[in-house]
Amino acid sequence: MTTAVDSNVLIDLIGKETRFTAPSIAALDAARADGALMVCPVVAAEISVYYPMPKSLRESLETMGIAVQEMSYASLHLAGTVFVQYC
């Protein structure tokens, strides 16, 4: 199974340590045990401010075993549909 990781979880890891850091690490470790981890380009952009250079961002994601994957139009549409139902 592939798990999509949101920026808030990654910020718990790469930002200032908070009470959410340890649970986020545990959640990522559990997800990694079940399969691959990925982020969409928007998440990569959201966390990019924590890195001085694009290369640093890439290296950090690679070290964490997180791939950046494009989203298809079908995936984008589904995400929008689910978001509207959620609201």
KAJO-V782514 format. One record per residue. N is the residue number from 1. SS is DSSP state (H for helix, E for strand, L for the rest). PSI is psi in degrees with one decimal (999 if undefined). Layout:
BEGIN
n=N ss=SS psi=PSI
n=N ss=SS psi=PSI
END
This chain:
BEGIN
n=1 ss=L psi=142.1
n=2 ss=L psi=133.0
n=3 ss=E psi=127.3
n=4 ss=E psi=127.5
n=5 ss=L psi=134.2
n=6 ss=L psi=160.4
n=7 ss=H psi=-33.9
n=8 ss=H psi=-34.9
n=9 ss=H psi=-43.1
n=10 ss=H psi=-36.7
n=11 ss=H psi=-33.3
n=12 ss=H psi=-29.1
n=13 ss=H psi=-42.5
n=14 ss=H psi=-15.9
n=15 ss=L psi=-163.9
n=16 ss=L psi=137.4
n=17 ss=L psi=134.3
n=18 ss=L psi=-175.5
n=19 ss=L psi=-12.6
n=20 ss=L psi=-10.4
n=21 ss=H psi=-53.6
n=22 ss=H psi=-46.0
n=23 ss=H psi=-34.3
n=24 ss=H psi=-39.8
n=25 ss=H psi=-44.8
n=26 ss=H psi=-41.1
n=27 ss=H psi=-42.4
n=28 ss=H psi=-40.7
n=29 ss=H psi=-42.3
n=30 ss=H psi=-42.9
n=31 ss=H psi=-39.7
n=32 ss=H psi=-34.6
n=33 ss=H psi=-25.9
n=34 ss=H psi=-9.9
n=35 ss=L psi=-154.2
n=36 ss=L psi=155.9
n=37 ss=E psi=143.0
n=38 ss=E psi=158.4
n=39 ss=E psi=155.3
n=40 ss=L psi=165.5
n=41 ss=H psi=-32.0
n=42 ss=H psi=-43.0
n=43 ss=H psi=-43.6
n=44 ss=H psi=-40.5
n=45 ss=H psi=-40.8
n=46 ss=H psi=-35.4
n=47 ss=H psi=-6.2
n=48 ss=H psi=-25.3
n=49 ss=H psi=-14.2
n=50 ss=H psi=-2.1
n=51 ss=L psi=141.2
n=52 ss=L psi=-25.5
n=53 ss=L psi=154.0
n=54 ss=H psi=-37.5
n=55 ss=H psi=-38.5
n=56 ss=H psi=-41.7
n=57 ss=H psi=-49.7
n=58 ss=H psi=-47.4
n=59 ss=H psi=-39.2
n=60 ss=H psi=-46.2
n=61 ss=H psi=-41.1
n=62 ss=H psi=-41.1
n=63 ss=H psi=-37.3
n=64 ss=L psi=-5.0
n=65 ss=L psi=32.9
n=66 ss=E psi=122.6
n=67 ss=E psi=147.7
n=68 ss=E psi=122.2
n=69 ss=L psi=136.0
n=70 ss=L psi=158.6
n=71 ss=L psi=137.9
n=72 ss=L psi=162.9
n=73 ss=H psi=-33.6
n=74 ss=H psi=-41.6
n=75 ss=H psi=-41.9
n=76 ss=H psi=-42.4
n=77 ss=H psi=-44.2
n=78 ss=H psi=-43.7
n=79 ss=H psi=-41.8
n=80 ss=H psi=-42.5
n=81 ss=H psi=-46.2
n=82 ss=H psi=-38.6
n=83 ss=H psi=-44.7
n=84 ss=H psi=-40.2
n=85 ss=H psi=-35.1
n=86 ss=H psi=-39.8
n=87 ss=L psi=999
END
